[in-house]
């Protein structure tokens, strides 16, 4: 049973997957900090409020809190760009044409 388990780990590259997961979590934290601590304070004056997290658009009784959503959207776009650049580089290294 131990041999089967070790073969499973090797065949499916579980250790590599675990390392990629940890690195992905670290990259996510780094991008979150970049957006929260660098980008959002720089564009806070555009919101017209003291804090980008509390930026809202009020239309009568309806209040739309767009500040937090904008930060999450920026996080997503930065992470998507990073994944795209890494994948493009890896596919180029592998010599595969994925166009």
N, C-alpha and C positions, 0 to 999 in steps of 0.2 A: 504494500500500500504506500509506503514511503517513496519507493521508486516511481510509482505512478504520479504521486503528488509532485515530486521534483521534476518529472517529465512535463507535467502540466505547467508548472511555473516557467520552465524553459521554453516550451512550445508557444505559449501565449505571451511570453515576455512580460510577466506580471510585475517584476521588479522595475522594468522600464516604465510601465504604466503608472506605478506608484510614484516614481520620481517625477514623471510628467505632471501628475496630479498635484504634487506638492509645489512644483515650480509654477504651475498655473495659478494656484491659490496665492502664491507670493506675488506673481505678476498682477493679479487682480487687486491685491492690497496696495501695490505700488501705484497702479492707475487710479484707484479710488483716492489716494492721497494727492496725486497730481491734480486731479480734477477739483477736489475739495479745498486744497490748500494753495493752489497756484492759479488755476484757470478761473474758478468761480469768484474768488475775491477780486480778480482783475476786472470781471464784467459785472460785479455787483452794482456799480453806479448806474448801469443801464436799466436795472430793475426798478429803481426809484424807491427802494426800501432799504432799511438798515442791514437786513440779512437776506441772502439769496434763498435760504431755506424757507423763509416765510413770505416770499414774493407771491402775491396773489393778484388775480384779475377779478374785480367785482362787477357784476352786471345785475343790479337790483339785489334780490335775495340770494343769488347764486354767486358763490366764491370759488374760483378755480385756482388751486395752489399749483402753480407751474414751476416754481423755483426748484423744488426737489426733483421733479420729473426731468427738467432740463439737465440737471447734474447726472442723473442716471442715464439719460440719453447720450450725453457726452462720454460717460464711462463706457457704454456699449460701443460707441463708434471708435474710440481709441483702442479697445480690446480687439474689435473686429479687424482694424487696420493692422495691429500687431500680428494677429493670427494669419492674416492674408500675406504679410511680408515674410513671415517665417515659412509658411507653406510654399510660397513661390520660390524661396531660396532652397528649401529642401527638395522640391521637385526638380529644380535646375541641377542640383548636385547629383540626384539620382539619374539624371539623363532622361527623365520621362517627359513626354510632351502632353500636357493636360489642357490644351487649348481647344 
